[in-house]
């Protein structure tokens, strides 16, 4: 066995090469050839030379490897091999083999395409190898022009060679392998395959031999198609006779004597003609001989077409003598014994299914050897002593002759070899096939995805989640039993030794305590719970260095594995992990007596979690680097906004939204003790600074504070001390339509509770409902996130959560009752009257409109006409859709009136109606839910249609045939309050069941879609120059998003939010931060940037005005325009206006229009410089965007033209800036500063984010 030569330590890896082992390489890697088909003897011991030979590795725990001498655990295993008498196909490359055979001629052993196409393909691949993609198109255009001009082949060679002299391929030897170049390579190979292998030809273009179709069967057999007609054979023989005559004349003229070669040619032609008259089976040996001849003829093209055929740079053998052999196995490698361990049952040992395959191959190989030997004996009439034994062994084989037996045995061995690599290729019926190598590796249960990419980890826990509104949104409640098991290795230093000693004394059973101590040499010492003296001794020796063999160990400190405690960062995850916020970092809070993980309500949307039994995982990071990443990158408030569209993910839900709306509603007042209690419940328990209380809003007859003042107190406390308070003008979720209307009232929308107005941190008007405490864009919480940072927004939500919870607990409960859905008597009577009208007239109107029936027709006439139309051929899908539409239109008129009458006659009106309060505040549900409870359920649909009719004319057996009433078509006029009939309940269940089926079917498809997107886009990353590049450095986007702005950072750069920026300008333009940014960017760069922006604006305005007039010019006038007009044109665009493309395509006939365009491009390139000059009129140089020359992330004012247009539009709109105290230049600075801070962070994995942004909403859409 060869020894391994290790490289020197200063050696660097320059590349990685994948290639196939040749037969010689397999023999050199193998430690032993296997010749015995028996693996185990009767005593259960391995047989020498069998599949469990000890040279391949230990057979049992007590054995030693004969090769390396290691035991069962330590031996890595060693390859063996089986030398096959006859070659078999390599199943990995079988499809490539079939593809090659279909494109080559069996007679002349060449590829079935012209020499020009082969040469073009070879030269294109030469240019591609060095990354010169532009030259590929150039020589492609030369080829197309040569085809149209129909010149000789020598002319084409001369044109290509001349072009390559003028534009030589790069001299570098490094092959360019970027993703873009690989895509071009695949495209070139695909085009070559279409020309050479997939185009159906009757005769070979090289030797004119008839072409036969190749058929592959089960990755094991190859057949040529049924015989060719006698007429074609005769025509071929005539052509070949002329070829032979020419060859004879040539030999006579040269006085050559090769009669023997001539006889061989005649024999081959007779044999080929005979074979063409019937279906022909190709053995692997025939294919091997054919490919060897083909390789000698088409070596250059095949080496380019199949990269695997090229000689590797580094290999055990120096050169591939016969690269075609990779399509075949002449020597089969055998896996080491440890990868196919023996099976034991009832003290008996059985061979592994993989071993059974190897035994079968060895046995078949021996029988094939004996059959070949028997065949030779019959040919030579020379019998050997063991001839009778050979005959008896082969008598049991299937087949009447030795030839048939040999082919059947050969095919059986081929199928067994296939099943070793891919068990799905074993098509033998009734056989239970074990997993092949492919099955072990592929799919979710394979080696990579199951055991390498996704593994279980230590220091993790899993439990059911429960809600807890009293912890912060960035915290997670950990049961104490979890905290005692999850440990963190804390390094012992003089600064923390006293704390760690106390933890050791507490031991593993008392929290906070410690479970282990790691000594300097890595030894782990367990702390015993019932041995205080042992723990005391360990605690005293924490700073004492352990001695080992008289020398101090390399490690200079011990580690104490302490319990998880409050403030430790843990990673929290819920499956399915559909997007990045599905795994976040939380600060732990240990909760004694609890058994479940506690999660805040606000985080439900991020994890898509609810509390109906969901389970989640926690993991405690084990070093300082991981803790730092968790604290800075993965903490929950870093993911307040989702990267999909920049909308908030974190927000309060349901009960908290109701409480917030009820707390801030007008006329909600509190006494001093209640005011202070509510404020303290929100912020007092975690107070870091003085709480400034507000004066009462009502002094007489007693002091009262409003709910809005409580919110104001919280807002002023949460904001940073040195920052300016918040100013905001916004809208609440509740609209003015929700409130009871006041007759003869004017200007009711002024200072109403629907307008949220905050001045200097004081909530003056409006409600804190779903629009401001929920996960909503431009809410109060989002404004705090934008102005004061992520932690302030998290603290604000946490404070709101505690405040609203206490308010519901002690000041205003919330519940629903039957009174919230009851109707007043007028509403009941109006509803009943409209339902009766709908039942009587809606169906009639729909049928009259659909089938053009007179309006005064009675019910019998309608039923007859409907039945007649339904049974006729005229009633097709189009008529059915028209009838459904007319039914829906007719029903909608009555349904809208019912809803209007009922909702205005509810027993309780908003805000006293708790159901309406729940819906209108955005806490839960929609108006549809209230309508179904109080009014009616409405039309039930299946796949967007009304329930279909049976052939009997009924939708359900309880209805009359061809009944036209809306009820028979799925219209439910009953409500949940009034009750619904059995038929209506059946229709309602049908619609619900459809949604369940859609959910079950679509979820799997969407999951696979997201996986495909993730695997394709996972390499896309933003670089420091703001380009988006693939893992190999290929540029996918020259600037991320074409503006370099992060989606989640640029929300407030939209024109609608400019008033908010102006109102909070002092907070946005902090003096220290702004001056620091200006110094970093360079104050001298801003002036040229602004100057360039001004030039671009002027140029765009001028070209925009002239572009409107350009449509009125004819072609001759357009060429005469002088350069001063600055019309946006290029010379090639001017040339294309006069190029008669339609005439060219008419002459091409069946050619593609794209091919004609490429010809037009080539003719333009062939024009002389003088002729090109006449097309230069009207051409002007474009201004490059500012962001092309100035990086937006490091240059203040480097913005896109679109953002500049928004700034100009806002400044130029009359009165917008005049109503503020802000200067135009200051406004520009503020937006420029905001744009620079909104740039994407380099290193962001935008490909993964894009895939998740598509997959996550799609999955949730199916689930919800």
N, C-alpha and C positions, 0 to 999 in steps of 0.2 A: 504494500500500500504506500502511496506517495506521501511524503511529509509536507506539511503546510509551511510555505515560506512567508513569514510575516514581513510586512513592509516597514521601513524605518519610521520613527516617530514623527519626522518632519514631512512625511508624505501627505499630500492633500488629494481629495477625490475630485476629479475633473468631470466625471460623467458616469452614467450607469447604463449598462447594455444588457438587454434581454435577448437570449437566443436559445435555440433548441439543442439538446444534446444529440450528437451523432452516435452511431452504433459503437464506434471506437471509444468515445468519451464515456458511454454507459459502461462499457467493459472495464475501463480504467477506474471508474468510480466504484464499481461493484467489488465486494469482498469475496464473493463466491458465486459460481454458476449452479443453478438448481436443476437437478436432473431427475429427482424422484417425485412422483405424484403423491406418495403417501407422506403425510405430515407427522402423524403420531403413531407409535407402535401400540401393541395391545396393553402394555403396562403404563401407557400415558406419557412416555418419554419421546422427545423429538428425534426424528430420523435424520441422519446425516445426509446432506444433499437435498433435503425436502424443504418445504416452505418455512418450517420452524427451525432450520439449522441454527445452531448456537453461534455461528459466525455472524449472523444477522442481528444478534442481540440475545440477552437472557430470555429463557423460556418461562421460568418461574422465579419466585422471590429468592430462592436459595441458589440459583444458577449464576455463573459468571460468563461474561461475554468472551468468546474465543478470539475476538479481534482486538478489543481494547482492555480486556481484563476487568472492567467495571462491573458493579452489581446491577440489580434490576432497576434501581432508582437512578443511578448515576449514568448508566450507559445511554448515549444519545440515540443509538440505533444505527444500523449500517445497511446500505443498499445491497441487494443481490440482483441477479439477472437471469433471464431465460433466453437462450439462443434459439431462435425460431428457424425451422428448416425452410419454410416458405414465408415470404413477407406478407404482412397484413396491413390494411389501411390504418393510418393514424386518425382516430375519430375527431381529434381537435381540428384538423385541417381538411376534413373530408369535403366540406362545402367549397372551400377554395380549390380543391382538386377537381371537383365536378365543373366548377366555373371555367377553369383552365382548359379542361378536356372539351367542353362545349365550344370553345373558341379556336380549337386547333384542328388541323386536317390529319386524318389517320393515315393518309397516303404519303404526303410530302413532309409531315411533321413540322409544320409552320403555323403561325397564327393567321386566322382567316381575315386579314385586312391588308390593305395595300401597303407597299413599302413607304409611301409618303406619309401615311397615317402613323406608322411605327416610328419613323424618323421624327415627325412632329412631336409625338408623345415623349420620346427620349430627350429631345432638346428642351421641351417645356419643363421636364423634371430636373434637368441640369440647372436651369435658371432658378427653379423653385428651391433647389437644394441650398442655394446661397441667398435666398430671400428676395430675388429680383422679380417681383410679381408683375411689374409693368412690362417687362420684356416678354412675358408669357402671352399677354394680349397682343403684342406687336407681331410675334411670329404666328399667332393664330390668325391675325388679319392677313398676313402674307399667304398663308395656306388657303384661306377663303378666296382671295383674289386669284391665286393660281388655279383653283378649281373652276372659277367662272371663266377665266381666260383659256382654259383647256390646253395648257402648254405641256411640254415634255417633262418627264420625271427629273432628268438631269438639270433642267432649268430650275426646278423647285429646290434641288440640292444646292445649286449655286446661289440662289437667293437667300436661303437660310444660312449658308456658310458665310456669305458676304455680310449679312446682318450680324452674325456672331463675331466677325472680325471687328466691325464698327462698335459693337456693344458686347464686349467679352464678359463672360461670367466671372464673378469675383474669384480672386485667387485664394481666398481663405478656405481652409479645409474643414472648418466647423460647420456642420449642417444646421441650418435654422429650423427650429422645431417649436415655434410659438403656436398658439392655438389657431390663430388666423391662417397661418401657413399650412397647418395640418388640415384645416377646412378646405383650403384651395387644393391641396393634394388629393383629398377625397373626391372633390368635384372633378378634377382631371382624370382620376382613375375611373370614376363613374361614366364620364363621357367616352373614355377609351373602351370600357366594357360594352357600352351601348353600340359602339362601332364594330368592335371585334368579336364579342362573345354573344351579344343578345340580338343582333340583327339577323333575321332569317335569310339565309342564302341557299340557293339551289346548287351552286358549284363553287369550289374553292377558287378565290381570285388569283392564287399563285400557280396551281397545277391543273385547274379545271376539273378536278375529281368531284363526283357527286357528294354532296354533304348529307350526312345522316344525323338524325336527332339522337341525343344521348339521354338515357333515363336512369335515374338513381333510385335504388330501392332500399329503404331502411338503413341507410348509412353502411350498407354491407355489400351491396351488389351493384354492378354497372352493366347496362345493356345498350347496344345500339339498336335503333328502331328497325321496324319491319323492312323487308327488302325493297329495293328500288325497281321500278318498272324496267322491262326488257328494252324498251325504247331508249331510256336514259343510259342503260348499260352499253347498248350498241353505240350510241353517240359518244360515250366516254371512250370506248375501245377504239373508235375511229380517230379520236383526237390523240390517244396514246400511240397509235400506230404511226401517225405523222411525227410525233415527238421521237419515236424510236428510229424512224428513217433519217431524221435530222441528226440524231446522235451517231448513227452508223456512218453517214456521209462525213461527219466531222472527224470520226476516228480514222476513216480511210484517208482523208486529206492529211492528217497528222501521222499516218502510218502507225497507228496504235494497235496493239494486239491484246484485247481484253474480252475474248469470247466467253471466258468464265463469268465475268461481271454481267455480260449480256444475258447469259442463261439465268443468273440469279434474278435479274430484273424481270425476265419473263415469268419465272416461277412466282415472284411476289405479286405480279399483276394478275396472274391467273388465280392465285389464292385470294387476292383482294376482291376480284370480280365474283368469285364464288361466295365469299363472305357477305357481299352486298345483296345477295339474293335471298337472305333469310335473317332472322333476328340473331344477333351475335352477343354472347356473354363474354365480358372482359374479366379475366382473373387479375388479381393484384400484380402478378408477374408480368402479364401483358401490358398493363398500364405503366409499370415501372420501366420496361424496355422502351415503350413509346415516349415517355417523358424524358428519358435519357437522350434519345435522338432529338427531341424537340429542344432540350437545353443546349445541345451542341449547335443547333440552327438559330435559336432565338435567345441566346444567352443575355445580350444587352437589354432587350426589352423586358424579358421575364424578371431580371434582377431589379429593374426599376419598378415593375408592376407589383411584385411581391417583395417587400423589404426583407422578409424572413429568409429569402434565398441568397441575400448578400452575405459575403464572408464576414464574420464578426471580427472586431479588432483584437479582442482578448479572448482566447479560448484555450482549452486544454490541448487540442490539436491546433496546428498552425493554420491550416487552410482547409476550407470545405472542398474536398475532392469531388463530392457528388451532392450538391445541395438539394437535389430533387428527392433525396432519401428522407427528408423531413416529412414527406407525405406518407411514409411507410414506417412500420416497425419491423426491423430484422432482429433486433435485440430488445427484449421487453424488460424495463426496470421493475424490480420487486420491492415493495415497501418493507421497512424493518419490522421485526416481529412485534415491537412494542405498540405499533399503530394498528395492529390487528390481533389483540390479545386473545388467548384461548378462553373458551367459555366453559364454566363448570356447573354441573347440576347433579345432585345426589351422588357426590363423590366420583362422578364421571366427567371426563374432559372431552369437549367437542371443538371442532375447528370453527374459527371465525368465518362468517359468510365471505369475507374478502379472501381469506385463505383458500376457501373452496374453489373460488374462481382461478386462483393461481394453480391449484392442483389440477383442475380441469384442463387448463392450457398446457401444462406439462404432459399430461396423459395424451391429449390430442396431438401434441407435437411429436411424441414418440410413435403414435399410430401412423401419422403422416410419414415419418421417416421409414417405418416398416413398409408402408404402401409403396413409397418410391423405390425402396430396395426390392420389393417384390416385382414391381414393374420393370426394373432393370434386369432382374433375373429372368423374367419371361422373355425379355428382348434378346438377351445373350444366351439363353438356354443353359445358364450355369447356375446350379443350385448350391446354396450354402447349407451347412449342417442344421441351422435353425430355421430353415424355410418352412417346415411344417408348422412350427410354433407361430410364426408370423401369420400364416394363413388362418390358423384357428382364432387368433386375436381379431383379425379383420373380418371374420365371417359374420360377426354380430352387427356390423355397421350397416347403415341404410344405403341402398343402392344395388343395382344388379351387376354393374361392372366395377372394376377397380377405379376407372376414371370417375364414375359417379360417386363412389365412396370417397375418393380423394376430394372432390369438389364439395361434397356435403360436410366432410370433416373440416375442410378449410373454412367453409362458411360458418360452421359452429364455433371454431376458434376465433373467427373475426367478431362474432356477436359477443363472445365472452370478453374479448379485449375491449370492445366498445362499452360493455357494462362496467368494467373497472373504472373507466373515466366518467361515464354518464349512464346511470342505470335506466334512464328513460329510453335509451336506444335498444334495450333488450326487449324485442317484441314477441318473444316466445310465449304463447298462451299457456296459462296454468302454472307458470313459474313465479314464485315469490322472490323478487329481486331485492338484494340489499343495496344500501346507498352507495353510489359511486363518488368519485372525487368531487365532481361538480355539485352533487347534492350535499356533500359535507360542507362546501364553501358557500353556496349561493343562498339567497333569500333571508328572511328574518331569522330562521332557526339555524342559519349557517355559522361557520366558524368566525367570520369577521363581524357580522352584525350582532350575533348573540354573545360571543365570548371576548371580543376585542374592542369593538366600538362602544358597546354598552355593558358595563359591569356593575355589580353591586359593590357598595363601598362600606368601610367601617366608619364608626363614629356617626352613625345615622339612626334616625328613629322614624316611626310611622304610626299615626293614630288618626282617629276620627276628629274632625274639626267642629268646634262650637263657637258661637258668636260671643264677643265681649266688647261692648261699646265703651268701657272705662279704661282700656289700654290705648296708648297712642297708635296711630295708623302704621307707624314704622316699627311697632313691637309685635311680638308673638308670645303667647302664654305657653310656657313649657311645664308639664307636670313634674313634680319633684322627683318622682321615680325615674323619669327620663334624665333629669339633671344629675342624678347620682351615677348613672351609667355612662353618660357622655362626658369625656374628659378632655382637657387641653394640656399639652406639655409646656409648662411654664419654666423658663430658665431661672436658676437660683442666682441672685445677685445680692450684694449687701443691702440694696434698697428695699428688697421685698422679702428678705429672709424671715423676718418676724411674722409676717402674714402667712408665708408658706409653712412655717413651723406650726402655727395654730391650725392650719388646714390638715396637716399630717396628724396632729393630735386628735382632731375630730374624727379622722378615719373615714372608711368608705360608707358607713351607715348614717352619719350625721352630716346634714347639709348646712353650710358649705364645708366640704372636706376634700380628701384626696384618696385615690385608689392605688397608685403605684409611685415608685421613685426610680428613675433611671440613673444609674451610676455613670462615672466618666467613661468606662470601657463599654458601655452599651448594655450592661446587665440590667434587667428589669427586676426590681424587688417589690413584691406584693405586700401591701399594708394589711395586717390581720385585724379584723374588726373586734376580736375579743382579747387582744393582747396589747394593752396600753404601754407596757414596758418596751415592747419591740418598736412601737411607733415613736415613743419618746427617744429611744436611742437613735433611730434614723433621723429624727428632727434635730437632735443636737449635732449630728455629723454633716449637716447640709453644706457648710462652708469648709469642711475638712476634706482635703484631696485624698482619694483612695490611692494606695500604693500597689503596684503589681510587679512582682519580680524585682523589687528594689528600684524601679524606675517609675516616674510620674507618667501617667497615660497622656495621650495627645489631647483628649477632651479635657477642658479646664473647668467645667462646671457640671452640676447635676441638673436633672429635670424632674419636676414634680407634676404628676398627672392629676391635676386638681379637677373638682367638679365644675360643670357648667354653672355660671352664676349670672346674676342680673347684669345687663350691659354687654354680654358676649354677643358677637355677631354670628348668626346661623343662616344658612341658605334654606329657603322654604320653596318647595316645588309641589305642583299638582299636575297629574297626568289627566288628559293628554297635554303635553307641552307644545302648544300651537304657535306661540310667539315668544319674544324675548321676556316680556313681563310675567310669563308663567313660572319663572324661577327668579326670585329676588332675595335680597338679604334683609333680615329683620334683627332688631335688638331683642335679645331674649329677656323675658321676665318670668322668673320661677314662681309657680303658683302651688303652694302646699295644698294637699287634699284633692287636687284635680287629677283626672285620668285622661283628659282629652286635650288636644292642642287648641288654643284659643286664638281666634283671628278676628280682626276688626271688620265691621260691615263694609267700610269704604273700600276694602281690597277685594271685594267679591268679583268686581268686573275684571280686574287684572287677571285673576286666576280662573275666571268663569266658574266660581265656586258657589255652592249653596250649602245649606246646613241640614240636608235630608239624609245624612249618612256618608257624605263625601270624606275621603281620607287624603291626607297630605303627608309629605316627607320633610324632615329637617336634617341638615348635615352641619356639623360643627367643624369649621376650617381648622387645620392643624399647624399652621405656622403664621408668622407675622405678615408675610407677603400676601397670603390668602386673606387674612383678616383686613389688611389695608385695601385690597381690591373690593372686598365685600362692603367696607365702610364708604368707599369713595365712588365705586362704579355700580354696585348692585343694590345699594340701599333703596328702599321703596320710593322715596321722594325723588330719586333720580329718574324714575319712570312715571312721573306724574302725567306726562304727555306721551301718546303713542306715536311711533315713527310712521305709522300708516298715513295719517292725515293731519297730525298735530293737534288732535282733540284730546281733552283730558280723559284719563282712565280712572282716576281716583275721585270719589265723591260719595256723599251720603245718600242713602236710599230709604224709601218706604216710610217707616215711622218717623225717622228724623226729618224727612221733608215735610210731613204733616205738622210736626212740632214747630219747625222753623217758620212755616207759614202762619200757624196759629199764634206763635209768640209775637211776630212782627205785625200782625193785622192791626188796623186802626182801632182805637178805644180799648187796647189791652194795657192795663195799668197794674203796677205793683207797689206795695208799701216798701218802706226802707229795709226792713228785715228780709223780705222776699227778694228784693233787688240785690242786696249784698249776698244772700245765700246762693242765688243763681249765678252771680258773677264769680263767687269763690268756687262753686262747683265746676265752672268751666276752666279757670286758670289758677285758682289759689293753691290747689294741692301740689302744683309743680312750679310755683312762682319763683322767678329768678330776679325780679326787680319789684319796685313799689307799684301797687295797683292804684291808679288815679281814678277815683269815683267822680261821676258827673253830678251836677246839681239837678234837683227834680224838675220835671217839665210842668208840673202843677203844684202850686204852693197852698192854695186855699180851696176848699175848707181844710184839706190836709195834704201833706206832701206825697206826691205820687211820681213814680218813674214809669216810663213807657217801655214796651218790649224792644222798641228800636234803640232806646238808650242802653239796654243791656248789650245788644249787638255792638253798639258804638264803643262801649267800654272794652269789650273783648278785642275789637279791631285795633284800638289805640294801644292796648297792652301788647298784642302780638307783634306789631310792627317794630323794627329796630329803633332804638332811642334817638339816634342822630339823623334819622331819615324824615323827609317831609311826609305828612299823612296822605292817605289815599283820596283822590278825587275821581268820581265816576258818575256818568249819566248812562243809564241802561234801562232795560225793560224786564219785567218779571214774567214768569210763565203764565200767570193768570192774566186774562184779557178783560177788557171792560164789558164784553158780552156776558161774562160769567156772573156779574153782579146784577141784582134786581134793578130794572130801569126805573128812573124817577120821571114822572110826567112833567113836561114843560121845563126841564132842566137844560141849562146852556153851559158850554165849556166844562163838561163833566170830566174830561180827560186831563185837565190841568191839575197838577199836584195830586193826582189820584194814586192809589196804592199799586197801580200797574207800572208806574214810573219809579225806578230805583235811582235815587239821587243821594250821593255821598259827597260831602264837602268837608275837607280837612279831617277825614276819618269818622265823621258823624253821619249816621244813617238818618237822613231827613225825611225820606219818603220811600215807599215801596216795600215789597215783601221779600224775605229770604226764603224762596221756594226752590223748586228743582233747578231753575235757571241760575241760581247763585250759590247753592250749597251742594248741588249734585255735580256729576261729571259732565259739565257743560262748558262750551267755548265762551270766553269772555265773561265768566262768572266772577264774583268777588274773590273766590279762592284763586282762580286763574290770574286775576290782576295782582294779587299778592305774590304769586309765583313769578310773575313777570317783573315786578318792581323790586321786591325784597328778597327773592331767592326761594329755593326749593324747601329748605327747612321751615321757613316762616309759613309757607302754604300748608305744610304737613301739620304744624302746630295749630294753625287756624282750624283745619278740619277736625283735629282731635278735640279742640276746645268746643267747637260747635256740637260735636257728638255728645260730650258730657253734658253740656248745657241743655240740649234738646231732650236727652234722656231724663234728666232730673225734672224738666218742665212737664213732661208727660206723666212722670211718676206722681208728682205732688200737686200740680196745679191744673192740669187739664188732661184727663184721660181721653182715649179715642176708641170708639167702637161703632159698628154698623148695626142697624136694626131694620125691622120690616117697615118702619115709618119712612125710611129713606127711599123706598121704591114704590110706595103707595101713591095712587092718583086721587085727586079730588073728584067729586061726582061729575062736574062738567067734563073733565078729561076722560072719565070712563065712558060716558055717553057718546062723546065725539069719537072715541076710538071704536066703539061698537058699531056706530053708524058708518064710519069709513070702511071698516072691515066688511060689512055687509055689501056695500057698494062695490068693493074690490072683488068679492066673490061673484057678484052678479054680472059685472060689466068688463073687468080687465081681460079675461080670457077671450070674450067675444071680440073686443077691439083688436086684439093681437091677431086672431084668425082672419078677421075681415081685412086687415091691412096686408097680411101675408098672401092670401089667396084671392084678393080683389073681390070679396063678397059684399053685396049691398048692405048698408048699415041697418036697414029695417028687417033683416032676415031673422026668423025665429031660431030657437035652439036646435030644433030637429034638422033644419037646413044646414046649420053650421056643422053639426055632427056628421051629417052625410057627406058634405063637401070635404071635411077633414079626413074621413075614412077613405073616401075615393082618392084623394091626393096621396095619402099615406101608402096605399096599396099600389099606386101607379109607379112607373119608372121615373116620373118627373121629380118625385120626392127624393132628392139626393142630399149630399152633405151641405151643399150651398143653400138649399131650401131650408134645411134644418137649422142652419146658423141664422138665416134671416128670421125664421119663426122665433128662435130663442131671443134674438135681439128685440123683436117687436113685443114679446112677452115681458122682457125686462123693462123696456121703455114704458109700457102700459102700467106695470106694477109699481115702478118707481114713483109715478105721480101720486098714487095712493099712499105708498110707504112714507114719502116725505111729509105728506100732510098729517099722517098718524103720529110721526115723530114730533112734528112741530106742536101739535095739539097736546100731546102727552107731556112733553118736557116742560111746557109752560104751565102745566096744571099738576105738578108734583105736590104731594102733601106737605113736604118741607122744601124750601128753596135755599139756594146757596146764600150765605155760608153756613146756615144751620143744618143743611143736608150733608151729612158726613160722607156719603158715597160721592156726591158731586165735589165735595171738598177734597177727597182723596184723588179723584180723577183730574180736576182742574189744576191742582197744585203740582201735578206730575209725579206724585208719589207712587201710584200703581194704577194699572188699568187704562182704559180709554173709553170714549163716549159710546163705543159699540157695546161694551159690557153693560152700561147703564140702559141702553136702548133695548137690549135683549132681556133684561130683567123687567123693565116697566112697560115697554111698547110691544115689540114683536121680534121674532128671530129673523125674519126676512127670507130671501131666496137662498136655497141650498144648492150648491154647485159641485159637480164632479169634473175635474180637468177643465174648468172654465165653461162648462155646459150645464144645462139643466139635466136632471136624471133621465136617461134614455128610455124609450118605450120598447116593450117587448113586441114580438110579432103579432100578439093578440090585440095590440092597440092599447094596452094598459101599462102604466108604470109600476103599479102594485095590484095584486089580485082584488083588493077591496074597492078599486075604482071601476067605473063603467068603461067599456071599450070606447076609445077615442073621445074621452071626456076632456073638455076644454077649460075646466076650472083651474085657476092658479094652484090650488092645493094639490091637484094630481101631478103638477109639474115641479113639485118640490118647494112651493112657497108655503112658509110656516107663518101664519098670522097670529099664532099664540105666543105669549111671553112666558118666561119662567115663573112669573108671579101668577098668571092666570092658568098656567098648565098647558101642555101640548098633547095632541092625540097620538095614539100608537103609530099611525102612518107618518106623522110629522117627526116623531122621535126616531123612526127608522131612517128617514132621509137625513136627519141631523147626525146620526151615527155613521152613515155612509161617508159624509163629508169629513168627519173626524178620522175615520179609518184611513182615508186616502192620505192624509197628512202623516200618519204613522208609517205607512208603507214607503212614502217618499223619503222620510228620514232614514229608514233602515237601508234603503237601496243607495241613496246618494252619499251617505257618510263615508263608505269605503272608497267610492270613486274620488271624492274630494280629498281624502287622506292620501291616496296614491298620487293625485295631481300635485299636492303640496310637496310630497317627497321628491317627485321628478323636478319640480322647480328648485327645490333646495339643492339637489345634487348638481344641477346645471349652473346655479348662480353662486354657489358657496365661495368661489374664489375671488369674487369682485370686491375690491377694497379701494377706499379713497386714499390717494397718496398725498404727500406734502405739497405737491404742485396742484392739488385739487382735481387731478385727473382720476378717472375710474379705470383701474387696470385689473387684468386677470392675474391668476397665480403665476403665469409665466411672463408677466410684464406687458402683455398686449394691451393697447389702449382701447377701451370700450367706449369711453366718453371723455372728450378733451376737457370738459369741466362738468363736475357733478351737477346734474339738473339743469345744465346750461347757464346757471347763475352762481353755483357754489354755495347756495344757502341750504341749511338743514330744514327739513319740513317742520319739525317741532319747534323751531326757533323763530320762524319768519311769519307767524300768525299776525302779529301786530304791525307788519309792514304793508298790510292791505289798507286801501284808502279809507275804508269804513272805520278803522281804528285810529286814524290820525287825531281826531279830537281828544281821545284818551291820552295819547302821547303828549299833546300840547298841554293838557290839564295837569300832567304829572312830569313836566319838563325838568323841574329841579331834581327829581329823583332819578330820572334817566340820565341827565347830563351831570352826573356827580363830578365836581371839579377835579378831585384827585384822580379819579379813574379816567376822565376824558383827557386831561393833560398827560397822563402816563401813556395812554394809547397814542396820542399825537406824537410824543417823543419817540415811541417805539417805531411808528410808521415813518417818521421823518417829516417834519413840517414843510420842507422844501418841495416834497412830491405832490402836495395837494393842489398847488396852483396849476401846474401843467395838466393834471387830471381834469380839473374844472374847465380849463381852456379847451381841452380835447372834447369834453362833453358838450360845450357850447358850439364848437364847430360841427359836431355830429348832428345836433339839433337843427342848425341852419341848413346843413346839406340834406337832411331828411325832409325838411319842409319844402325845399326847392324841388327835389326829385319827386315828392308826392304830388306837387302841383302840376309838374310836367307830365307825370304818368297819366293823369286824367286826360290830357290833350293828346297823348300818344296813340290812343285808339282811333283818332280821326285821321291819322296820316296813312297814305298809301306807301307801298314798298319803295317806289322811286324817290318819293319825297323824304322818306326816312333815311335813305343813304346820303342825301344831300345836306342833311342837317350838320351844322358846324359843331366844333368841339365845345363852343361856349354854352350850348343848350344842356349839356350834362345829362343826356338820357341814359338810363341804366341799360347798357348793352355790353356784349363782348364780341370780338371778331367772329368767333365760331357761331354765335347766335345770329349775327347778320348773314353769315354764309348759309346757315340752315334755312333761312327764309326763302332762299332762291334755289335750294337743292330739291329737284323733283323726286321726292321719295316714292310717290305713288307709281310713277313710270317704272322705277326700279323694281318695286315689289310686283308689278304686273309681269315684268320679264322673269322674275324669280319663280313665279307661279306658286309652287307649293312651299317655297322657303318662308321662314318665319320673318315677321316684320323686324324683330330684334336683330336678325342677321343683316337685314338691309341697313339698319342704323349703324351697325359696326362697319359696314362697307363705306357708309357716308363719312364716318370718322377717319377711316383709312385714306379715303380720297382727300380729305382736308389735310392730313399729315403729309400727303405726297405733293401738295401745292408748293410752288416756289415762294420765296419771301416777297417777291414783287407782286405776285397775284394776291397774296394775303393782305398786302397794304391797302387794297381798295375796299376791304371790309372793316377798316379801322375807324370809319367815320362814326361819330356819336358815342365812341367808347370813352369812359371816364373811370378813373381809379376810385374804388370804394374806400370809404373810411372803415378801418378795422374797429371792432368794439373796444371799449376801454378795458374790459376785463381780459382782452387778449394780450395786452402789453403790461398791464398792472394786475397783480394777483389780488383778488378781492379780500383775502384773509389778512393781508399785510399792508394794504394801501387804503387809507381813509378817502372815500369818495369814489372808489372804483366800483361802480354799480352798473347794472344792466340797463339797456335802453328802455325796457318795460318799466322798471322801477323809476327811472328818471321821468318817464311820461306821467306816472302817477303823481310824482312830486309836482311837476309843472301843472297838471290838471287841477290839483288841490290849491296851489298858489294862485292860479289864474281865475279860479271860480270866485265870482264876486261875493265879498262879504265873509268868506270862511276864516281868513286870517285876521280880517279887520276887527272881528268881534273878540279877538284875544289880544294879549299884550306881547305877542311873539313876533319877532322880526323874521322876514323871509329867509335871510341868510342863516339865522339861528335855527329855523325849521329845517333847512337843508342839512345843516350840520348834524342835527339830532337824528334825522332819518339815515344819513350816511353812517353815523356812529352805531345806530341800531342795526344797520345792514352788516357792518363789519363784525359785530358781536354775534350775528346770526349765521355766520359761515359754518359749514360742516367741519367736524373734528377730523383731522387726518387719522387714518387707521380704522375708520368706521366701516364695518362689514355691510355695505349697502346692498350687496347681492342677496345675502341671507335675509335682511330686513324686507327687501322687495318680495321675496318668495313668501315670507311669513305674512306680509300685508295682503297678499292675495289668498293664501290658504286658510288663514285663521277666520276671516269673515265668511268665507264660503262654508267652512265647517260649521260655524255657529249658525249660519242661515239655515242649514239643514236640521240642526238640532233644535233650534227654537221655533 
